[in-house]
Amino acid sequence: MAELELSRAGGSTADAVADAIRESILKGDFKRGVALKQDELAAKAGVSKIPVREALVKLEAEGLVQFSPNRGAVVVDLSVDEVQEITLMRIALETVLLREAIPYLKMPEYSLAAGLLNGIANEPDAFEWVKLDWAFHEALYKAANLPKILKMARQLYNNMARYMVEFRLIATGLNSQRQHRAILRASRRKNVGPASSFLENHILDTGKAIIGAMK
């Protein structure tokens, strides 16, 4: 089992453990279907089992972990149908975020998003790539000032991002970058409808790529 490095930058111990386990799942250190034994996690993190249990419950709520009667906590292995459903949920939430954000987006947000696109274009590591990818989307969504929807959207993104890392779907990033630039360009022009359409197609293509790799 991979080592767990805890961040001590604020928050509870359980939050730090959840962050470390989440990152290990997204990076593929904890594979789909793998049992996450609380005593082993506690030893790797240098904490008691109590914050580990709390962390696993939190990750269950995010859809990354599920509790099995016989195996305890297990990394969720999504079905094709579940990926399709998450894709539709992402579209529903993220298009709302973008539509609500566009009227309030200004040059700092556009500059941040453009800079992140440059980072994405030059990032060969799949895990770092998906972190930059979400940061790009978040740079456009935050202005909506809908933190609960943004949090849920991030959780859904994470459920798909781990498959993007596992299957190294950043190899399809050229088309993804075209879509990113189309979303950013339409957002700059305050063209809400086209920006939402570009985003919907972008998320749909991501879902299709994951499903294609799963089969």
N, C-alpha and C positions, 0 to 999 in steps of 0.2 A: 504494500500500500504506500502511496506517495506521501512524502513529508507534507505537513501543514504549517505554513508560515503565517502567523497571525499579525495583522496590522493593529497597532495600539493607538491609532489616531482617532480617539474618541469612540463613543458607543460602548455597549456592554461586551462582556466576554463572549456571550452567545452570538452577538452580531458579528464579532470578529471571526468566530469559528464558522458561522454560516457563510461569510464572505470567502473564507479560505476553501471550504468544501465546494461552494458554488464555482469558484475559479477552477478547481481541480476537475469538476465535472465538465465545464465548458472547454477546458484544454484537452480533455480526453484522458486525463490521468486516472479517473474513475470511470470505467467503461459502462455502457448501457447494460442493465441487468445485474451489475455487481452489487453484492451485499456490503453495506457500510456498517461495520461492527463498532458499536459505541466505545468499547474498551480500547480497541486499536486506535480509533480516532482521537480519543482522549490522550493516549500515550503519545501519539504523533504531534498533537497540539500542545502538550504539556499542561493540560487542564483536567478538571474532574469530569465525570460523565454527565453531570447536571447541565452545564452549558452546551455540551454536545447534543444531548437530547433536545434541548430547546432549539438549537440550530437546525436539527433535522426536521422538527415540526414546522419551522419557518420555511424550509426548503420544500417540504411537502405542500404547503400552501402555494408555493410558486410553481408547482408542477414538475419539479426536478427530481423529487424523491417520493416514493410511496412506501407505506408500511405493509409488510406481508406477515400473516399470522405465524408462518414457519421460519421466515428468514430475517425478520426485523426490517430495517430500512434498506431499500434497494433503489439504485439509480433507475429512473423511469426509462423504459424502452418504448417509444411512441410507435403506434401503428400508422399505416398510410392514411387511414381515415382520420386519425387524430391530427396528423400534419395538415391535412386538408382543412380541418375545422379551425386549427390555430391560424392558418393562413387567412381564412375568412374573418376571424376575430381581429387579427392584426390590421386588415384592411379597414374594418369598421372603426377601430379606435384611432389608428394613425391618420386616416383621412380627416377625421374630426379634429385631431390635434393640428394638422397642417392648415385646414381651412380656418380654424379659429386663430391661428398664430399669424397668418400672412398679413392681416391689416396692421399688426404691431411690429413686424420685423423691420429692423433698421440696419444701417451699414455695419455696426459691430457684429451682428449675427451673420450677415452675408459674408463678411470677411473671415469669420471663424469657420463657417461651413466650407468656403472655398479653400482655406488652408488645410482643412481636414481631408478634402478631396485629393490634394497634392500628396498628403501623407499616405492615403489609401493606395494611390497609384504606385508608390515606391516601397510598399510594405510586403515582403515575401512570406512573413510568418503568419499562418492562418489565424492563430489566436489573437495576435496583435491587430490583424486586419479587421476582424469582427468588432473589436473594441473601437477602432477608428470609425467603422461603418456605423455603429450605433451612435457614436459621438456626433457624426454628421447629422443623422436624423434628429437627435436630441437638440442640436443647435438650432434647428428650425422649429421644433415643437415647443420649446420652453416658453416662448412668448405667448402661447395660448393661455398660460397660467391655469392649467388644469392638472394639478399635481397627482391626483388620484388616478386619472386616466393615463397619465404619463408613466406612473409606476406600474400599472397593469400592462401597458404596452411594452415596457422594458422586460417584464417577466415573460411575456409571450415571445418576445424577440430572443431571449436567452434560450428558450426551449427549442428554437430553430437554429440558433447560432452554433450550438454544440454539434449539430449535424454538418453545418457548413465547415467547421473545423475538422471533424472526423473525415469527411469525404473530400476535404481540400477544395471546396467549391469556389474559392477565390480564383481558381483557374478560369472561371467564367466571368471574371471581374471586368473585362473590357466592356461588355454590354451593360453590366451593372453601373460602371462609371458613366456611360452615356446617359443612362436613366437618371443617375444622381445629378448630372449637369443639367438635364432637362427639367428636373424638379426645381433645382436652384434657380435656373433662368426664369422659369414661369413664376416662381415665388418673388423674385426681384421685381418682375413686371406687375405684380399684384394680380396675376391671372389665376384666380382661385380654382376655377373649373379645370383647366388644363393641368395645373400642378397636382391636383387631386387624382386626375386620370393617370398621369405619369407615375405617381406613387402607387396607385392600385396595381398597375401593370408590373411595376418593379417588385412588389411583394408577391404577386401571383407567380412571376418568373422564379423567384427564390423558392417558393413552395414546390413548384414543378421540378426544379433542379434537385431538391432534396428527395422528393419522391422517386425521381428517376434513378438517383444513386442508391436508394434503399432497395430497389427491386432487383 
